Amino acid sequence: THYGFKLKSFRALLANVKDISKRNILIIFAIRAIRSLFAGMLAVSFSLYLYDALRFPLYEIGAIFMAGAFFTPVFSLLFGYYADAIGRKKMLLINFLLMSLSIALIITSENYFALMTAAALGGLGTAGGLIGGGVGASAGPIITALIAENAERETLTT
């Protein structure tokens, strides 16, 4: 017999998963994987853009990434708190909108303080932005809570 595997599209995979909780977890992991891929590309290209195209000195590039590294845990606390208060999906959407605003600022501005604001809003810092799901790591607590919410009770650890 042939033990090859059949390639399926993600949509077909989701159609075969009848349990809505498992389907939600698959979607969350797929989104997280895509975010991680693009986060790595964004972090490298953003620093090269600052250095090569805009000719920022290294200490200014470091300060921009420091702003992202500093504000990522601050935003994680705020987003985690408000996600419990007003809803995880709403706060996740707000987080993604802030990330979109951050990228728009990066694309349209050459101003040092605007780029620092973009790094802070988007979590573009090596302390948290590239760990656990990529740029915009302030969404991490919300995503973790959504996974736990959709996991089967017997698979959760205490």
One Martini backbone bead per residue (centre of mass of N, CA, C, O) as a GRO file, in nm:
protein
  158
    1THR     BB    1   0.101   0.033   0.012
    2HIS     BB    2   0.025   0.374   0.022
    3TYR     BB    3   0.164   0.639   0.256
    4GLY     BB    4   0.060   0.886   0.164
    5PHE     BB    5  -0.043   1.222   0.135
    6LYS     BB    6  -0.307   1.447   0.138
    7LEU     BB    7  -0.365   1.746   0.012
    8LYS     BB    8  -0.508   2.022   0.186
    9SER     BB    9  -0.693   2.261   0.246
   10PHE     BB   10  -0.785   2.461   0.497
   11ARG     BB   11  -1.084   2.445   0.437
   12ALA     BB   12  -1.104   2.136   0.436
   13LEU     BB   13  -1.003   2.096   0.721
   14LEU     BB   14  -1.232   2.258   0.857
   15ALA     BB   15  -1.469   2.084   0.743
   16ASN     BB   16  -1.370   1.818   0.907
   17VAL     BB   17  -1.419   1.991   1.159
   18LYS     BB   18  -1.685   1.970   1.383
   19ASP     BB   19  -1.553   2.103   1.615
   20ILE     BB   20  -1.553   2.432   1.706
   21SER     BB   21  -1.308   2.440   1.896
   22LYS     BB   22  -1.102   2.313   1.702
   23ARG     BB   23  -1.140   2.519   1.481
   24ASN     BB   24  -1.049   2.767   1.642
   25ILE     BB   25  -0.764   2.666   1.701
   26LEU     BB   26  -0.671   2.642   1.408
   27ILE     BB   27  -0.708   2.941   1.340
   28ILE     BB   28  -0.521   3.058   1.555
   29PHE     BB   29  -0.263   2.909   1.460
   30ALA     BB   30  -0.259   3.020   1.172
   31ILE     BB   31  -0.241   3.318   1.246
   32ARG     BB   32   0.015   3.294   1.416
   33ALA     BB   33   0.200   3.190   1.190
   34ILE     BB   34   0.169   3.429   1.001
   35ARG     BB   35   0.264   3.646   1.199
   36SER     BB   36   0.549   3.528   1.244
   37LEU     BB   37   0.651   3.548   0.959
   38PHE     BB   38   0.602   3.862   0.923
   39ALA     BB   39   0.762   3.955   1.170
   40GLY     BB   40   1.042   3.875   1.076
   41MET     BB   41   1.038   4.048   0.819
   42LEU     BB   42   0.979   4.322   0.955
   43ALA     BB   43   1.218   4.346   1.147
   44VAL     BB   44   1.438   4.341   0.931
   45SER     BB   45   1.330   4.558   0.729
   46PHE     BB   46   1.304   4.793   0.929
   47SER     BB   47   1.602   4.817   1.013
   48LEU     BB   48   1.711   4.852   0.723
   49TYR     BB   49   1.547   5.101   0.653
   50LEU     BB   50   1.663   5.285   0.872
   51TYR     BB   51   1.964   5.253   0.781
   52ASP     BB   52   1.964   5.275   0.460
   53ALA     BB   53   1.732   5.483   0.377
   54LEU     BB   54   1.727   5.693   0.641
   55ARG     BB   55   2.001   5.714   0.807
   56PHE     BB   56   2.004   5.606   1.086
   57PRO     BB   57   2.130   5.583   1.371
   58LEU     BB   58   2.182   5.332   1.592
   59TYR     BB   59   2.059   5.474   1.847
   60GLU     BB   60   1.780   5.527   1.714
   61ILE     BB   61   1.709   5.238   1.649
   62GLY     BB   62   1.727   5.142   1.941
   63ALA     BB   63   1.501   5.334   2.047
   64ILE     BB   64   1.272   5.224   1.876
   65PHE     BB   65   1.293   4.928   1.986
   66MET     BB   66   1.261   5.010   2.284
   67ALA     BB   67   0.971   5.106   2.264
   68GLY     BB   68   0.855   4.831   2.185
   69ALA     BB   69   0.969   4.672   2.432
   70PHE     BB   70   0.823   4.845   2.650
   71PHE     BB   71   0.511   4.843   2.541
   72THR     BB   72   0.432   4.548   2.523
   73PRO     BB   73   0.374   4.483   2.830
   74VAL     BB   74   0.178   4.714   2.873
   75PHE     BB   75  -0.029   4.622   2.657
   76SER     BB   76  -0.075   4.341   2.770
   77LEU     BB   77  -0.213   4.432   3.028
   78LEU     BB   78  -0.439   4.603   2.904
   79PHE     BB   79  -0.557   4.391   2.707
   80GLY     BB   80  -0.612   4.172   2.918
   81TYR     BB   81  -0.808   4.332   3.092
   82TYR     BB   82  -1.013   4.425   2.863
   83ALA     BB   83  -1.079   4.140   2.760
   84ASP     BB   84  -1.229   4.060   3.024
   85ALA     BB   85  -1.434   4.305   3.022
   86ILE     BB   86  -1.527   4.331   2.682
   87GLY     BB   87  -1.356   4.126   2.511
   88ARG     BB   88  -1.150   3.941   2.312
   89LYS     BB   89  -1.230   4.005   2.018
   90LYS     BB   90  -1.226   4.313   2.041
   91MET     BB   91  -0.927   4.339   2.138
   92LEU     BB   92  -0.802   4.194   1.897
   93LEU     BB   93  -0.899   4.397   1.689
   94ILE     BB   94  -0.761   4.643   1.812
   95ASN     BB   95  -0.475   4.529   1.791
   96PHE     BB   96  -0.478   4.499   1.476
   97LEU     BB   97  -0.530   4.799   1.421
   98LEU     BB   98  -0.270   4.903   1.553
   99MET     BB   99  -0.084   4.747   1.365
  100SER     BB  100  -0.181   4.885   1.107
  101LEU     BB  101  -0.104   5.170   1.196
  102SER     BB  102   0.193   5.111   1.230
  103ILE     BB  103   0.250   5.035   0.933
  104ALA     BB  104   0.151   5.301   0.812
  105LEU     BB  105   0.366   5.476   0.952
  106ILE     BB  106   0.612   5.338   0.830
  107ILE     BB  107   0.539   5.395   0.527
  108THR     BB  108   0.473   5.730   0.557
  109SER     BB  109   0.725   5.779   0.751
  110GLU     BB  110   1.038   5.970   0.861
  111ASN     BB  111   0.977   6.021   1.148
  112TYR     BB  112   1.106   5.947   1.446
  113PHE     BB  113   0.847   5.968   1.636
  114ALA     BB  114   0.657   5.807   1.453
  115LEU     BB  115   0.831   5.546   1.457
  116MET     BB  116   0.819   5.511   1.763
  117THR     BB  117   0.513   5.487   1.777
  118ALA     BB  118   0.492   5.242   1.590
  119ALA     BB  119   0.660   5.052   1.768
  120ALA     BB  120   0.474   5.070   2.015
  121LEU     BB  121   0.202   4.983   1.881
  122GLY     BB  122   0.337   4.710   1.735
  123GLY     BB  123   0.576   4.571   1.895
  124LEU     BB  124   0.883   4.662   1.789
  125GLY     BB  125   1.052   4.434   1.980
  126THR     BB  126   1.278   4.205   2.120
  127ALA     BB  127   1.131   4.143   2.398
  128GLY     BB  128   0.821   4.073   2.248
  129GLY     BB  129   0.769   4.089   1.931
  130LEU     BB  130   0.932   3.795   1.861
  131ILE     BB  131   0.763   3.657   2.083
  132GLY     BB  132   0.488   3.470   2.070
  133GLY     BB  133   0.376   3.566   1.752
  134GLY     BB  134   0.505   3.834   1.718
  135VAL     BB  135   0.411   4.103   1.615
  136GLY     BB  136   0.199   4.204   1.853
  137ALA     BB  137   0.234   4.063   2.151
  138SER     BB  138  -0.016   4.186   2.308
  139ALA     BB  139  -0.202   3.937   2.204
  140GLY     BB  140  -0.114   3.688   2.370
  141PRO     BB  141  -0.319   3.673   2.611
  142ILE     BB  142  -0.568   3.647   2.430
  143ILE     BB  143  -0.490   3.391   2.274
  144THR     BB  144  -0.450   3.210   2.519
  145ALA     BB  145  -0.742   3.237   2.622
  146LEU     BB  146  -0.879   3.124   2.365
  147ILE     BB  147  -0.751   2.846   2.379
  148ALA     BB  148  -0.853   2.769   2.663
  149GLU     BB  149  -1.157   2.811   2.593
  150ASN     BB  150  -1.139   2.577   2.346
  151ALA     BB  151  -1.049   2.365   2.520
  152GLU     BB  152  -1.038   2.080   2.663
  153ARG     BB  153  -1.053   2.008   2.990
  154GLU     BB  154  -0.857   1.746   2.992
  155THR     BB  155  -0.607   1.922   2.849
  156LEU     BB  156  -0.568   2.083   3.090
  157THR     BB  157  -0.365   2.245   3.307
  158THR     BB  158  -0.268   2.329   3.661
   0.00000   0.00000   0.00000
